[in-house]
């Protein structure tokens, strides 16, 4: 298992890298076929809340779906420990779901790079226009659009729920394996879920 530790706006000392490697050894026991774990520390500049000064994002890549968890704290180690606890909780929850719903897929979910914006020459008033994800934005906005693409295969509802839990999101977009319709599963209160299906005409 490869462990990649990076820092944005902060330095990562060898002691912290060693601690991260030691603590992540337990992840292999919770999830098979782990290929790579990416640990990114990001220090926020000029934050109003000191308790949110450091953000840590853990991304686990394997032959199955991507697993991600993040946390914030005023201390790098504390933020990492909190993110790791969340990652382990997501893995355990997914494992419990697999005991109930067997036959879950193990296909890769590959995240493509964010589509770059294209700047165009300004108009006669000197105001720049940009094309962002197919939309023309004049000046500073107020529109901010971020576009991502994922490679995936049709999923059953149980598989979509499993992948939603693994990435730690409150919703998950997928193509229903039975009907072929675009669908979204989302988290409701407690442990209830909702599903939205689109009829494309």
Buried (B, 14 or more C-beta within 10 A) or exposed (E): BEBEBEBEEBEBEEEBEEBBBEBBEEBEEBBEEBEEBBBBBBBBEEBEEEEBBBBBBBBBBBEBBBBBBBBBBEEBBBBBBBBBEBBBEBBEBBEEBBEEBEEBBEBBBEEEEEBEBEEEEEEEEEEEBBEBEEEEBBEEEEEEEEEEEEEBEBBBBBBBBBBBBBBBEEEBBBBBBEEEBBBBBBBEEEEEBEEEEEEEE
